[in-house]
Amino acid sequence: MVILKNKTDYLSLIDEINSNGRFKEDWGSLSEVQVPKWYKNAKFGIFIHWGVYSVPAFKNEWYPRNMYIQGSEEYNHHLMMYGEHKNFGYKDFIPMFKAENFNADEWAGIFRSSGAKYIMPVAEHHDGFQMYKSDISQFNAYEMGPKRDVLAEMKEAFEKQNLHLCVSSHRAEHWFFMSHGKEFDSDIKEPLVVGDFYWPSMPEPEHQDLNGSPPNQEYLEDWLVRCCELVDNYQPKVFYFDWWIQNAAFKPYLKKFAAYYYNKADEWGYDVAINYKHDAFMLGSAVPDVERGQFADLKPYFWQTDTAVARNSWSYTPDNDYKSPAELIRDLVDIVSKNGNLLLNIGPKADGTIPEKDKEILLAIGDWLKVNGEAIYDTTYWRTYGEGPTEVIEGQFTDHTSKKFTSEDIRFTMKGSSLYATVLAYPEDGEVRIKSLKEKSAHFHGIIKDINILGFDEKPTWTRTEEALIIRTSTVKSLNPIVFKVDID
């Protein structure tokens, strides 16, 4: 039988901290939080989906759910590769998840070279396996599988490279994630009690029913304590939640957690942030996140996109459909111009190595940022995010196809007296027309003192007309975005 930490004492501690702290368990109080300055300035972070699901490495990180859905590709694959589910279930992958080649310092070096400023490992995914040492459950990476506190190793290595450690929790969905295993003779059987790996495996709600199958108090308190344990033991700079926390049953617990986290940050002496999706939090009390999508226009509030290097999966599979570095750089520029950050996911292999293609993409982005980072880091948005004919579809799950940006698609950022105009697809003839900087522009009434091209020695020629600022170059060529630094008076 699993021996759990005394949750009653932990819940009492949470109440005590929130009673005495600056932040209270209501939206008005929580909306007084300030987004950390470093977070707004960072612009680019790395997400990491790595866990037991990296062992089967089939389809995606939802393998633990889908392998129990009779007739699914995962179900049939599991039968063929591992046999009947009653004899080999998802839990039997845990001893195979050894992370024998995991080197946190090596990861940190790659991430630093990518130009990212903050790193967010998934601390617990829907499968319920904790990637850190925990007193809540024995099903964690310190006691099983790798038998190492891999999150602690990451924290130490990242901070040596001046990278901010952040964490994500996808625990909420575990309420129903493994429930299909109860529908046939598998290793998921009643009675399931608190502390069991598959507990509680409750009925899965209909896809569009965000408030269906509400979790009970026992589960919600378990969820809260797990989240607060992460806060206490690892002091993350950002805490990310996946989608199902907008279920109405979570609302009082979200307020309780946010107050606890913000109050603990007060004790630590620095600001922190929470990421959320949909309307789980009140706007202003945390940072909204758009999964695999973007906003079409500039937002007055700070936001974040999370997407992956692969279109088909967040975790490693040998069949990942990768995006190109140029596509991801264009998305980064577009997002930053609209007051957002890009959180880009990679999926390490079960042995702890980062796949070569993931590494290649990260280093290519880093090479671009080494040259053009001044147009990204520490910048703010301008009067308009940009111009051009290409429509960026707004909303989640819109990254299934690459956007066809043209030489007319230009994005703006600002720092001091410099305006950065990034051309997302540089024209072959070397002529760029920026309509927002034309004479008598509705957006710009200043004086242009000088124009330079980041990363190139060539001095462009330019003229302003009533139609556009026309910039001409003769030697500039690149498949990646090109940045003009416009010094203004």
C-alpha positions as CSV (number, residue, x, y, z in Angstrom):
1,M,0.0,0.0,0.0
2,V,1.3,3.5,-0.9
3,I,2.0,5.7,2.1
4,L,0.9,9.3,1.3
5,K,2.1,12.5,2.9
6,N,-0.4,13.9,5.4
7,K,-2.5,15.9,3.0
8,T,-4.6,17.4,5.8
9,D,-1.6,19.1,7.3
10,Y,-0.5,20.3,3.9
11,L,-4.0,21.8,3.2
12,S,-3.9,23.5,6.6
13,L,-0.5,25.0,5.7
14,I,-1.9,26.3,2.4
15,D,-4.8,28.0,4.2
16,E,-2.4,29.5,6.7
17,I,-0.1,30.9,4.0
18,N,-3.0,32.4,2.2
19,S,-4.6,33.9,5.3
20,N,-1.4,35.7,6.1
21,G,-0.1,36.5,2.7
22,R,-0.7,39.5,0.4
23,F,-2.7,37.5,-2.1
24,K,-6.1,36.2,-1.2
25,E,-8.3,33.5,-2.8
26,D,-10.3,35.8,-5.0
27,W,-9.9,37.2,-8.5
28,G,-9.7,40.8,-7.3
29,S,-6.7,40.1,-5.2
30,L,-5.1,37.8,-7.7
31,S,-5.4,40.3,-10.4
32,E,-2.9,42.6,-8.5
33,V,-0.1,40.2,-9.6
34,Q,2.5,41.7,-11.9
35,V,3.9,39.7,-14.8
36,P,7.7,39.3,-14.2
37,K,9.7,41.8,-16.3
38,W,12.2,39.0,-17.2
39,Y,9.4,36.9,-18.6
40,K,8.1,39.6,-20.9
41,N,11.6,40.3,-22.1
42,A,12.6,36.7,-22.6
43,K,10.3,36.1,-25.6
44,F,11.5,32.5,-26.2
45,G,11.3,29.4,-24.0
46,I,11.6,25.7,-24.4
47,F,8.9,23.2,-23.4
48,I,9.9,19.5,-22.8
49,H,7.5,16.6,-23.1
50,W,9.4,13.6,-21.7
51,G,8.1,10.7,-19.7
52,V,7.0,7.1,-19.6
53,Y,5.1,7.6,-22.9
54,S,8.5,8.2,-24.5
55,V,9.2,4.4,-24.1
56,P,6.5,3.1,-26.6
57,A,7.1,6.3,-28.7
58,F,4.1,5.6,-30.8
59,K,1.8,8.2,-32.3
60,N,2.1,10.8,-29.5
61,E,2.1,11.4,-25.7
62,W,-1.6,10.3,-25.5
63,Y,-0.5,6.7,-25.9
64,P,-1.4,5.8,-22.3
65,R,-5.0,6.8,-22.9
66,N,-5.4,5.6,-26.5
67,M,-3.8,2.2,-25.9
68,Y,-6.9,1.3,-23.9
69,I,-9.4,2.4,-26.5
70,Q,-10.3,-0.8,-28.3
71,G,-9.8,-0.7,-32.0
72,S,-7.5,2.4,-32.0
73,E,-4.1,2.3,-33.7
74,E,-2.5,2.4,-30.3
75,Y,-4.6,-0.5,-29.0
76,N,-3.7,-2.7,-32.0
77,H,0.0,-1.6,-31.9
78,H,0.1,-2.5,-28.2
79,L,-1.3,-6.0,-28.8
80,M,1.2,-6.6,-31.5
81,M,4.2,-5.3,-29.7
82,Y,3.5,-6.1,-26.0
83,G,0.6,-8.6,-25.9
84,E,-2.7,-8.4,-24.0
85,H,-3.3,-5.4,-21.8
86,K,-4.2,-7.6,-18.8
87,N,-0.6,-8.9,-18.9
88,F,1.2,-5.8,-20.0
89,G,-0.3,-2.5,-19.2
90,Y,1.0,1.1,-19.3
91,K,2.5,0.7,-15.8
92,D,4.8,-1.9,-17.2
93,F,6.6,0.7,-19.3
94,I,7.9,2.4,-16.1
95,P,10.9,0.0,-15.5
96,M,11.8,0.5,-19.2
97,F,12.0,4.3,-18.7
98,K,15.6,4.4,-17.5
99,A,16.9,7.8,-18.8
100,E,20.3,6.1,-18.8
101,N,21.8,8.8,-21.1
102,F,20.2,11.8,-19.5
103,N,22.7,14.6,-18.9
104,A,21.1,17.8,-17.6
105,D,24.2,19.9,-18.2
106,E,24.2,18.8,-21.9
107,W,20.6,19.7,-22.2
108,A,21.3,23.1,-20.6
109,G,24.1,23.8,-23.1
110,I,21.8,23.1,-26.1
111,F,19.0,25.2,-24.7
112,R,21.4,28.1,-24.0
113,S,22.7,27.8,-27.6
114,S,19.1,27.9,-28.9
115,G,18.6,31.4,-27.5
116,A,15.8,30.4,-25.1
117,K,15.7,32.1,-21.8
118,Y,13.3,29.8,-19.8
119,I,12.8,26.1,-19.8
120,M,9.7,24.3,-18.9
121,P,9.8,20.5,-18.3
122,V,6.5,18.7,-18.0
123,A,6.5,17.8,-14.3
124,E,3.5,15.5,-14.5
125,H,1.6,14.6,-17.6
126,H,-1.9,13.1,-17.9
127,D,-0.5,9.7,-17.3
128,G,0.1,10.5,-13.6
129,F,3.8,9.8,-13.5
130,Q,5.7,12.5,-11.6
131,M,9.1,13.4,-13.1
132,Y,10.4,14.5,-9.7
133,K,10.9,13.3,-6.2
134,S,7.5,13.4,-4.4
135,D,6.0,12.5,-1.0
136,I,2.5,12.3,-2.6
137,S,2.9,9.1,-4.6
138,Q,5.6,6.5,-5.1
139,F,5.0,6.6,-8.9
140,N,7.7,9.2,-9.5
141,A,11.0,9.3,-11.3
142,Y,13.0,9.2,-8.1
143,E,11.5,6.0,-6.8
144,M,10.8,4.2,-10.1
145,G,12.1,4.2,-13.7
146,P,15.2,6.4,-13.8
147,K,15.4,6.5,-10.0
148,R,16.7,10.0,-10.2
149,D,15.1,13.4,-9.4
150,V,15.5,14.5,-13.0
151,L,13.7,17.8,-12.3
152,A,16.1,18.7,-9.6
153,E,19.0,17.9,-11.9
154,M,17.5,20.1,-14.6
155,K,17.0,23.0,-12.1
156,E,20.6,22.9,-11.1
157,A,21.9,22.7,-14.6
158,F,19.6,25.3,-16.1
159,E,20.3,27.8,-13.4
160,K,24.1,27.5,-14.0
161,Q,23.3,28.6,-17.6
162,N,21.2,31.5,-16.4
163,L,18.0,29.8,-17.6
164,H,14.8,30.1,-15.7
165,L,13.3,26.8,-14.5
166,C,9.5,26.6,-15.1
167,V,7.2,23.6,-14.7
168,S,4.0,22.4,-16.2
169,S,1.3,20.2,-14.6
170,H,-1.2,18.2,-16.7
171,R,-2.5,16.3,-13.7
172,A,-6.1,17.6,-14.0
173,E,-6.9,15.3,-16.9
174,H,-5.7,12.3,-15.1
175,W,-9.2,12.2,-13.5
176,F,-10.4,10.4,-16.7
177,F,-7.3,9.7,-18.7
178,M,-7.0,6.0,-18.1
179,S,-10.7,5.2,-17.8
180,H,-11.1,3.2,-21.0
181,G,-9.1,0.4,-19.5
182,K,-12.1,-0.4,-17.4
183,E,-14.1,-1.3,-20.4
184,F,-12.4,-4.6,-21.1
185,D,-10.1,-7.1,-19.4
186,S,-7.0,-5.0,-18.8
187,D,-4.7,-4.2,-15.9
188,I,-6.9,-1.3,-14.9
189,K,-9.4,-2.9,-12.5
190,E,-11.5,-1.8,-9.5
191,P,-11.1,-1.2,-6.7
192,L,-8.8,1.8,-7.4
193,V,-7.8,3.7,-4.3
194,V,-6.0,7.0,-3.7
195,G,-2.3,6.3,-4.4
196,D,-2.8,3.8,-7.2
197,F,-1.1,4.7,-10.4
198,Y,-4.4,4.4,-12.4
199,W,-6.6,6.1,-9.7
200,P,-9.3,7.3,-10.3
201,S,-9.9,6.5,-14.0
202,M,-13.4,8.1,-13.9
203,P,-15.6,8.3,-17.0
204,E,-14.3,10.6,-19.7
205,P,-16.5,13.6,-20.5
206,E,-17.7,14.3,-24.0
207,H,-15.1,16.3,-25.9
208,Q,-17.1,19.5,-26.0
209,D,-18.4,19.2,-22.4
210,L,-15.8,21.1,-20.5
211,N,-17.7,20.7,-17.2
212,G,-18.7,17.1,-17.6
213,S,-17.5,14.4,-15.1
214,P,-16.5,16.9,-12.5
215,P,-13.7,15.7,-10.1
216,N,-14.6,15.2,-6.5
217,Q,-13.1,16.9,-3.4
218,E,-10.7,14.1,-2.7
219,Y,-9.2,14.3,-6.2
220,L,-9.1,18.1,-6.2
221,E,-7.3,18.2,-2.9
222,D,-4.8,15.7,-4.2
223,W,-4.3,17.9,-7.3
224,L,-3.8,21.0,-5.2
225,V,-1.2,19.4,-2.9
226,R,0.7,18.0,-5.8
227,C,0.9,21.4,-7.4
228,C,2.0,23.1,-4.1
229,E,4.6,20.4,-3.5
230,L,6.1,21.4,-6.9
231,V,6.1,25.0,-5.8
232,D,7.7,24.4,-2.5
233,N,10.4,22.0,-3.7
234,Y,11.5,23.5,-7.0
235,Q,10.5,27.2,-6.8
236,P,9.6,27.5,-10.5
237,K,9.5,30.9,-12.1
238,V,6.4,30.0,-14.2
239,F,3.8,27.4,-13.5
240,Y,1.8,26.2,-16.6
241,F,-1.5,24.4,-16.6
242,D,-3.0,22.4,-19.5
243,W,-6.6,22.7,-20.6
244,W,-9.0,20.8,-18.3
245,I,-8.6,23.1,-15.3
246,Q,-11.4,25.2,-16.8
247,N,-13.8,22.6,-15.5
248,A,-16.0,24.5,-13.0
249,A,-15.1,22.2,-10.1
250,F,-11.5,23.5,-10.2
251,K,-12.3,27.2,-9.8
252,P,-12.0,27.5,-6.0
253,Y,-8.8,25.3,-6.1
254,L,-7.3,27.4,-8.8
255,K,-7.7,30.5,-6.7
256,K,-6.3,28.7,-3.7
257,F,-3.3,27.5,-5.7
258,A,-2.6,30.9,-7.3
259,A,-2.7,32.7,-3.9
260,Y,-0.4,30.1,-2.4
261,Y,2.1,30.4,-5.4
262,Y,2.1,34.2,-5.5
263,N,2.5,34.4,-1.7
264,K,5.4,31.9,-1.7
265,A,7.0,34.0,-4.5
266,D,6.7,37.0,-2.2
267,E,8.7,35.0,0.4
268,W,11.3,34.2,-2.2
269,G,11.6,37.8,-3.3
270,Y,10.8,37.6,-7.0
271,D,7.7,37.7,-9.3
272,V,6.2,34.5,-10.9
273,A,3.5,33.8,-13.4
274,I,0.9,31.2,-14.1
275,N,-0.1,30.0,-17.7
276,Y,-3.6,29.0,-18.4
277,K,-5.9,28.2,-21.4
278,H,-9.5,29.1,-22.3
279,D,-11.1,31.0,-19.4
280,A,-9.7,29.0,-16.5
281,F,-8.3,32.1,-14.8
282,M,-9.7,35.6,-14.7
283,L,-7.9,37.8,-17.3
284,G,-5.2,39.8,-15.4
285,S,-4.7,37.1,-12.7
286,A,-2.4,34.9,-14.9
287,V,-1.0,34.8,-18.4
288,P,-3.2,33.3,-21.2
289,D,-1.7,30.7,-23.4
290,V,-2.8,29.6,-26.9
291,E,-2.0,26.0,-27.8
292,R,-0.6,25.4,-31.3
293,G,-1.9,28.7,-32.5
294,Q,-1.6,32.5,-32.4
295,F,-3.5,35.7,-32.3
296,A,-4.3,37.5,-35.5
297,D,-3.6,40.9,-34.1
298,L,-1.8,42.8,-31.4
299,K,-3.1,42.2,-27.9
300,P,-3.0,44.8,-25.1
301,Y,-2.2,42.1,-22.6
302,F,0.9,39.8,-22.5
303,W,0.3,36.2,-23.8
304,Q,2.1,33.1,-24.8
305,T,1.9,30.5,-27.6
306,D,2.9,26.9,-26.9
307,T,3.7,24.8,-29.9
308,A,6.1,22.0,-30.9
309,V,8.9,21.4,-33.3
310,A,6.7,18.5,-34.7
311,R,3.2,18.9,-36.0
312,N,1.9,15.4,-35.0
313,S,3.3,14.9,-31.4
314,W,4.6,16.7,-28.4
315,S,6.7,13.7,-27.4
316,Y,9.4,11.8,-29.3
317,T,8.3,9.4,-32.0
318,P,10.4,8.1,-34.9
319,D,7.8,9.4,-37.2
320,N,7.6,13.0,-36.1
321,D,6.6,15.5,-38.8
322,Y,9.0,18.4,-38.2
323,K,8.6,22.1,-39.0
324,S,11.5,24.0,-40.5
325,P,13.6,26.4,-38.5
326,A,12.6,29.2,-40.8
327,E,8.9,28.6,-40.2
328,L,9.4,28.6,-36.4
329,I,11.5,31.8,-36.6
330,R,8.7,33.5,-38.6
331,D,6.2,32.4,-35.9
332,L,8.5,33.8,-33.2
333,V,8.7,37.2,-34.9
334,D,5.0,37.3,-35.5
335,I,4.1,36.4,-31.9
336,V,6.6,38.8,-30.4
337,S,5.2,41.7,-32.5
338,K,1.8,41.0,-31.0
339,N,3.0,41.2,-27.4
340,G,3.5,37.4,-26.9
341,N,6.1,34.8,-26.1
342,L,6.9,31.5,-27.9
343,L,7.2,28.4,-25.8
344,L,8.6,25.8,-28.2
345,N,8.4,22.1,-27.3
346,I,10.9,19.3,-28.0
347,G,10.5,15.6,-27.1
348,P,13.6,13.7,-25.8
349,K,13.9,10.0,-26.2
350,A,13.3,7.6,-23.3
351,D,17.0,7.2,-22.7
352,G,17.3,11.0,-22.1
353,T,19.0,12.0,-25.4
354,I,17.6,14.9,-27.4
355,P,16.9,13.7,-31.0
356,E,19.2,15.1,-33.6
357,K,16.4,16.8,-35.6
358,D,15.2,18.6,-32.5
359,K,18.7,19.7,-31.7
360,E,19.3,20.9,-35.3
361,I,16.1,23.0,-35.2
362,L,17.0,24.6,-31.8
363,L,20.6,25.4,-32.9
364,A,19.3,26.9,-36.1
365,I,17.0,29.2,-34.2
366,G,19.9,30.1,-31.9
367,D,22.1,31.0,-34.8
368,W,19.4,33.4,-36.1
369,L,18.9,34.9,-32.6
370,K,22.6,35.5,-32.2
371,V,22.4,37.9,-35.1
372,N,18.9,39.2,-34.8
373,G,18.2,38.9,-31.1
374,E,18.2,42.6,-30.5
375,A,14.9,42.8,-32.5
376,I,13.4,40.2,-30.2
377,Y,14.7,40.3,-26.6
378,D,13.8,43.2,-24.3
379,T,11.6,44.7,-27.0
380,T,8.0,45.9,-26.8
381,Y,5.3,46.2,-29.4
382,W,4.8,49.2,-31.7
383,R,1.7,51.1,-32.7
384,T,0.9,48.3,-35.1
385,Y,2.2,44.7,-35.1
386,G,2.9,44.7,-38.8
387,E,1.5,44.7,-42.3
388,G,1.1,42.3,-45.3
389,P,-1.4,40.2,-47.1
390,T,-0.9,36.8,-45.3
391,E,-3.7,36.1,-42.8
392,V,-2.7,34.5,-39.5
393,I,-5.6,32.4,-38.4
394,E,-6.5,33.1,-34.8
395,G,-7.0,30.4,-32.2
396,Q,-5.8,27.0,-31.1
397,F,-4.6,24.1,-33.2
398,T,-3.9,26.1,-36.4
399,D,-0.3,25.1,-36.9
400,H,-1.1,22.0,-39.0
401,T,0.1,23.8,-42.2
402,S,2.9,26.3,-42.8
403,K,2.0,29.9,-43.3
404,K,2.9,31.2,-46.8
405,F,4.4,34.6,-45.8
406,T,5.5,37.0,-48.6
407,S,8.0,39.8,-48.9
408,E,5.1,42.2,-48.1
409,D,4.6,40.6,-44.6
410,I,6.6,42.7,-42.2
411,R,6.5,42.7,-38.4
412,F,7.5,45.5,-36.0
413,T,9.1,45.6,-32.5
414,M,10.5,48.6,-30.6
415,K,13.4,49.2,-28.2
416,G,14.4,52.7,-27.2
417,S,14.7,54.9,-30.3
418,S,15.0,51.9,-32.6
419,L,12.2,50.4,-34.6
420,Y,12.8,46.9,-35.9
421,A,11.1,46.0,-39.2
422,T,11.4,42.3,-39.8
423,V,10.7,41.0,-43.4
424,L,9.4,37.5,-43.0
425,A,10.2,36.4,-46.6
426,Y,13.0,38.5,-48.2
427,P,12.4,39.4,-51.9
428,E,14.8,38.1,-54.5
429,D,15.1,41.6,-56.1
430,G,16.2,43.1,-52.8
431,E,13.4,45.8,-52.7
432,V,11.3,46.1,-49.6
433,R,8.3,48.4,-49.3
434,I,7.1,49.3,-45.8
435,K,3.7,51.0,-46.1
436,S,3.5,51.8,-42.3
437,L,6.6,54.0,-42.6
438,K,5.5,56.0,-45.6
439,E,5.3,59.8,-45.6
440,K,2.3,61.1,-43.6
441,S,1.7,57.6,-42.2
442,A,-1.1,57.1,-39.7
443,H,1.3,55.1,-37.6
444,F,4.5,57.1,-37.8
445,H,5.2,60.8,-37.8
446,G,8.9,60.8,-36.7
447,I,12.1,61.4,-38.6
448,I,14.2,58.4,-39.8
449,K,17.8,59.0,-39.0
450,D,19.4,55.8,-40.3
451,I,18.6,52.3,-41.4
452,N,20.9,49.2,-41.0
453,I,20.5,45.5,-41.7
454,L,21.2,43.2,-38.7
455,G,23.9,40.7,-39.7
456,F,24.9,42.3,-43.0
457,D,27.6,44.8,-43.8
458,E,25.8,46.3,-46.8
459,K,24.3,49.7,-46.2
460,P,20.8,49.9,-47.7
461,T,19.6,52.8,-49.8
462,W,16.1,54.1,-48.9
463,T,13.6,56.7,-49.8
464,R,10.2,57.7,-48.3
465,T,7.2,58.4,-50.6
466,E,3.5,58.8,-50.0
467,E,3.1,55.1,-50.7
468,A,5.9,53.5,-48.7
469,L,9.4,53.5,-47.2
470,I,11.3,51.9,-50.0
471,I,14.5,50.1,-49.0
472,R,16.9,48.6,-51.6
473,T,19.7,46.1,-51.1
474,S,21.9,44.2,-53.6
475,T,23.7,41.5,-51.6
476,V,21.2,40.5,-48.9
477,K,19.9,36.9,-49.3
478,S,18.4,34.6,-46.8
479,L,15.7,32.0,-46.4
480,N,15.2,33.3,-42.8
481,P,13.6,36.7,-41.9
482,I,15.7,39.8,-42.4
483,V,15.7,42.6,-39.9
484,F,16.0,46.3,-40.6
485,K,17.0,48.5,-37.7
486,V,15.4,51.9,-38.2
487,D,16.8,54.6,-36.0
488,I,14.2,57.3,-35.4
489,D,14.1,60.8,-34.0
